[in-house]
Amino acid sequence: MELHLHSHRWVARQPDWAAAAVAGFGAGGILMVLEVAWAAIAGGRDPWQVTHMVAAMVLGWDALQTTGYALGILVAALAVHYILGIAFGIMLAAIIAPFQLDSSTGMVLLAGAVFGLVLYVLNFYGMSGAFSWFAEMRGWATAICHALFGMSAAYIYRMMEKP
């Protein structure tokens, strides 16, 4: 009797770039909603504070000087989230496809969660040197949101990719 294990070793397989971009776009939107919802549910914070922090990446410190809802801030934050989401979705697909991590739903969700947690560490510990205001967002809630971003991007990619 032979035992055949499904291997996740590297093979020359190109990702579906369009599916990766759409997956990243969708997951970026999901992450933004999760961050705003968490701020509103947790209480004690302005739910729009996250949008101000993200928008400050392109608008500078002035975006951090205001509070509450502001259409310009929201548009800038959404643009940053979607652009980064697309880029990260493409990176994730570039990992998933050649290692066949999309062979099962569980495997792709695990790969996405790990990817999201790596992004969390890079974003909130590595990039906080350039964007110091992100240091205050470090914590388990933000880590979970990033794991869910990775899982969403990976799952959407798996559902949309062409065989």
N, C-alpha and C positions, 0 to 999 in steps of 0.2 A: 504494500500500500504506500503510495507516494503522498506526501504532504506538500501542497503548493501554497506558498504564502504570497500574497500580493505585495510586491515590492514597490517602494516609493523612491527608487533610484532615478537619477537624471536620465531623461531621453530628449532627443532633439525634437521638441514639439513647440510650435509657436502659439502664444496665447491669442485669443480672439480679442483684438485691441478695442474694437467698438463696444463689445460687451463689457470689457474692463472699464472703459471710460463711463459708460452708463451706470455700472455698478458703483463706481466711486462717486459719481454725481448723486445718486440716490442715497448712498450711505452718508455722504456729507450733509445732506438735508436731514436725515434721521438723527445724526449726531447733534446738529444745531437745535433741533426740536427737543431732544433729550436734555441738553444743557440748559435751555431756557426753562423747560418744565421742572427740572430738578431745582433750579434756583427759586422758582415760584413755590414749589412744594416744601422745600427745606425751610423757607421763611427766613426772615431777618436780612435778606439781601434783595436788592433790586433785580428782578428777573431779566432785565435788559442789560445788566452789567456785563454779562458774557459777550453780548454783541458789541459793546463798547471796547472790550479788550481785544476781540478779534479784529475789529475795524481799525484799531490803533496800529496794527501791523502795517497798514498801508497809509493811514491818515495821520499817524504820529500821536504824540502825547495829547494833543487837543481833543481827541476822541474820548480820552479818559476824564476830561474835566467836566463833562456833562453827565447827567443821569437821566433815566427814564427812556421812553420810546422816542426815537428820532429816525425818520425815514432814511436820511442819508447814511446814518450809521448802520442801519439795518441792511441797506443795499450793499454797502462796503463789506460788512460782515458776511453776508450771504455769498458775495463774489469770492471772497477769500476762502470760505468753507468749500464752495463748489470747485474752485480751481485746485485747491489742495486735495479735496476728495477725489477728483479725477486723477490727479498725479499719483496719489496713494493707491487708488484702485488699479491703475496700470502697473505699479510696482508689485502689488499683491498678485495680480494675474501672471506677472513675469516669474513669480516664485511658484505659484500653484501649477501652472501648465507643465513645465518641464519635469517637475517632480511628481506629477500625476496625483496631486493632493485633492483633486476634484473627483476621485474615484468613488467617494461616498459622501453623503451629507454630513455625517459625523466628522470625517476627516477634514472636509473643507471648513466646517465650523470651527474645529480646533485650530487649524492653520490661521483662520481669520482672527480668532481670539488672541493667539500668540502675536500675530502681526499688530493688532490693535494695542496690546500691552507694550510692545516694543516702541510703537509710535508714541504712546503716553510717556515713556521714559525719555525718549529723544526730545519730545516737545516740551515737557515740563521740568526736565532737569538739564538737558543739553541746550535747548534754545532759550531758556530763561536768562541766559547771559545777554542775549541780544534784546529780548523782550521781557524785562524783569517783572512786569506786572503779572505774568503767568505763574510766578512762584506761589502766589496766594491761592491758586486753584488746585494745587497739589492735594491729592487725597484719594480715598477709595472710590468715591462717587465718580470722579473724573476718570479714574482708571477703568471702572466698570463701563462708563460711556464709551471709552475708546475701544475696549474689548468688544462691545456691541457694534461699534462702527466697523471693526474688522470682520466680525461675523456677518454683518449685513452685507458688506461689500463682497465677501467670499460667497455667500449664499446667492446673492443676486447674480454674480458672475457665473456660478454653476448653472443656474436656471436659464441664463441667456446665451451662454456660449454655444457656438455651433460645433457639432461633433466632428 
